[in-house]
Amino acid sequence: MRVFLTVLVLALLGYAIGFVLFVGNLPAAPTAMPRADGIVVLTGGDDRLNTAVKMLEGGVGKRLLVTGTSLSITKETVGNISGGGPRFHCCADIGYEAADTHDNAEEAATWARENKFGSLIVVTGRHHMPRTLKEFSTAMPDITLIAWPVEQSNVVLSGWWQRPRTAQLLHREYFKYLASLVTTRLAR
């Protein structure tokens, strides 16, 4: 019984330390605007989409993939929501195949290879970026990935321990990240 309790306490302590390190090391957006062949944005918030569309309109990438879009959403709808201009209408692709982050990575890898892209800017929520990069780098190890984490208006990370919803979201994302570490390792 004593061994079991010791193992349990050590496991909980390891989880807690790992979680605090995970939250403390969430990436911030780069200070300089990068350039890449393509831009990929994972659906899940207007902040993400608006950021990616502004990047495309600003000439940061040649094409944009919006991955994980619902079948009921059209390109025109996405353009209207995000304020897409002329570059959006000519150079944005809408991906309907992805249902989760792993699928986003697979869909983006196919799109990048079809377009012969060697580099991608990946746009998603700041809390979601570590798992996204893990999945994307496994799906396309030969493509340079540039993280562009977005501070989402509905996820306030400062003082997260005082915000039950944010703390719950971060724990869920950390757990998924740990699972992703295992599944991507097995995929290799």
C-alpha positions as CSV (number, residue, x, y, z in Angstrom):
1,M,0.0,0.0,0.0
2,R,2.9,2.4,0.8
3,V,4.5,1.8,-2.6
4,F,1.2,2.5,-4.3
5,L,0.7,5.8,-2.4
6,T,4.3,6.8,-3.2
7,V,3.8,6.1,-6.9
8,L,0.5,8.0,-6.9
9,V,2.0,11.0,-5.1
10,L,5.0,11.1,-7.5
11,A,2.7,10.8,-10.5
12,L,0.5,13.7,-9.3
13,L,3.6,15.8,-8.5
14,G,5.0,15.0,-12.0
15,Y,1.7,16.0,-13.6
16,A,1.5,19.2,-11.6
17,I,5.1,20.2,-12.4
18,G,4.7,19.4,-16.1
19,F,1.4,21.3,-16.2
20,V,2.9,24.5,-14.7
21,L,5.9,24.2,-17.1
22,F,3.5,23.7,-20.0
23,V,1.5,26.8,-19.2
24,G,4.6,28.8,-18.4
25,N,6.2,28.0,-21.7
26,L,3.2,28.7,-24.0
27,P,4.7,30.5,-27.0
28,A,4.0,34.2,-27.7
29,A,3.6,35.6,-31.2
30,P,6.9,36.6,-32.8
31,T,7.7,40.3,-32.8
32,A,8.6,40.4,-36.5
33,M,6.2,39.3,-39.2
34,P,7.6,36.2,-40.8
35,R,7.4,35.1,-44.4
36,A,6.5,31.6,-45.7
37,D,5.2,29.8,-48.7
38,G,1.8,29.2,-47.1
39,I,-0.3,29.9,-44.1
40,V,-2.5,27.4,-42.3
41,V,-5.1,28.4,-39.8
42,L,-7.0,25.9,-37.6
43,T,-10.6,26.8,-37.1
44,G,-11.7,27.5,-33.6
45,G,-12.1,31.2,-33.2
46,D,-12.5,34.4,-35.2
47,D,-9.3,35.8,-33.7
48,R,-7.3,33.0,-35.4
49,L,-9.1,33.4,-38.8
50,N,-8.8,37.2,-38.8
51,T,-5.1,37.0,-38.0
52,A,-4.4,34.5,-40.8
53,V,-6.5,36.4,-43.4
54,K,-4.6,39.7,-42.6
55,M,-1.4,37.8,-43.1
56,L,-2.5,36.5,-46.5
57,E,-3.8,40.0,-47.5
58,G,-0.4,41.5,-46.4
59,G,1.5,39.1,-48.6
60,V,3.1,37.0,-45.8
61,G,2.3,33.8,-47.7
62,K,1.3,32.7,-51.2
63,R,-1.8,30.8,-50.1
64,L,-3.9,30.2,-47.1
65,L,-5.6,27.0,-45.9
66,V,-8.4,27.2,-43.4
67,T,-8.5,23.7,-42.1
68,G,-11.2,22.0,-40.1
69,T,-14.1,24.0,-41.6
70,S,-17.7,22.7,-41.2
71,L,-19.3,21.4,-44.4
72,S,-22.0,24.0,-44.0
73,I,-19.5,26.9,-44.3
74,T,-18.6,28.3,-47.7
75,K,-15.5,30.2,-48.8
76,E,-17.6,33.3,-49.3
77,T,-18.9,33.0,-45.7
78,V,-15.3,32.7,-44.4
79,G,-14.3,35.7,-46.4
80,N,-17.2,37.8,-45.1
81,I,-16.5,36.8,-41.5
82,S,-12.8,37.6,-41.7
83,G,-12.9,40.6,-44.0
84,G,-11.1,38.8,-46.8
85,G,-10.1,40.9,-49.8
86,P,-8.9,40.1,-53.2
87,R,-6.0,37.8,-52.2
88,F,-8.4,35.8,-50.0
89,H,-10.7,35.2,-52.9
90,C,-8.0,34.1,-55.2
91,C,-5.6,32.4,-52.8
92,A,-7.5,30.9,-49.9
93,D,-8.5,27.2,-49.7
94,I,-11.1,25.8,-47.4
95,G,-10.4,22.4,-45.9
96,Y,-13.4,20.2,-44.9
97,E,-11.6,16.9,-44.0
98,A,-10.3,17.7,-40.5
99,A,-12.2,16.8,-37.4
100,D,-9.3,17.2,-34.9
101,T,-5.8,18.5,-34.6
102,H,-4.3,15.3,-36.0
103,D,-6.6,15.6,-39.0
104,N,-5.7,19.3,-39.4
105,A,-2.0,18.2,-39.7
106,E,-2.8,15.5,-42.3
107,E,-4.9,17.9,-44.3
108,A,-2.3,20.7,-44.1
109,A,0.5,18.2,-45.1
110,T,-1.4,17.1,-48.2
111,W,-2.1,20.8,-49.1
112,A,1.5,21.8,-48.6
113,R,2.8,19.0,-50.8
114,E,0.3,19.6,-53.5
115,N,1.4,23.3,-53.6
116,K,5.1,22.3,-53.3
117,F,5.5,24.5,-50.2
118,G,8.7,24.2,-48.1
119,S,7.5,26.5,-45.2
120,L,4.2,27.2,-43.4
121,I,3.1,29.7,-40.9
122,V,0.8,27.9,-38.5
123,V,-1.9,30.0,-36.8
124,T,-3.9,28.7,-33.8
125,G,-4.6,29.7,-30.2
126,R,-1.7,30.1,-27.9
127,H,-2.8,27.3,-25.6
128,H,-3.2,25.0,-28.6
129,M,0.1,25.7,-30.3
130,P,2.4,23.1,-28.6
131,R,0.1,20.2,-29.6
132,T,-0.5,21.6,-33.0
133,L,3.2,21.9,-33.7
134,K,3.8,18.3,-32.5
135,E,1.1,16.9,-34.8
136,F,2.2,19.1,-37.8
137,S,5.9,18.3,-37.4
138,T,5.1,14.6,-37.4
139,A,2.9,14.8,-40.5
140,M,5.4,17.0,-42.4
141,P,8.9,16.6,-41.0
142,D,10.3,18.0,-44.3
143,I,8.5,21.4,-44.1
144,T,9.6,24.3,-42.0
145,L,6.9,25.4,-39.5
146,I,6.6,28.9,-38.1
147,A,4.3,29.2,-35.1
148,W,2.0,32.2,-34.9
149,P,0.1,31.8,-31.7
150,V,-3.0,34.0,-31.3
151,E,-4.2,35.4,-28.0
152,Q,-7.9,34.5,-28.2
153,S,-10.4,36.9,-26.6
154,N,-12.2,34.1,-24.9
155,V,-9.1,32.6,-23.4
156,V,-7.4,34.9,-20.9
157,L,-4.1,33.4,-19.8
158,S,-3.0,36.0,-17.3
159,G,-4.1,34.8,-13.8
160,W,-5.4,31.6,-15.3
161,W,-5.4,29.9,-11.8
162,Q,-8.1,32.4,-10.8
163,R,-10.3,31.6,-13.8
164,P,-11.9,28.1,-13.5
165,R,-12.9,27.9,-17.2
166,T,-9.4,28.8,-18.3
167,A,-7.8,26.5,-15.9
168,Q,-10.0,23.7,-17.0
169,L,-9.3,24.4,-20.7
170,L,-5.5,24.4,-20.0
171,H,-5.7,21.1,-18.1
172,R,-7.7,19.6,-21.0
173,E,-5.2,20.9,-23.5
174,Y,-2.2,19.7,-21.4
175,F,-3.7,16.2,-21.2
176,K,-4.3,16.2,-25.0
177,Y,-0.7,17.4,-25.5
178,L,0.6,14.5,-23.4
179,A,-1.5,12.1,-25.4
180,S,-0.1,13.6,-28.6
181,L,3.4,13.1,-27.4
182,V,2.6,9.4,-27.1
183,T,0.7,9.0,-30.4
184,T,3.2,11.0,-32.5
185,R,6.1,8.9,-31.0
186,L,4.2,5.7,-32.0
187,A,3.5,7.2,-35.5
188,R,7.3,7.4,-36.1
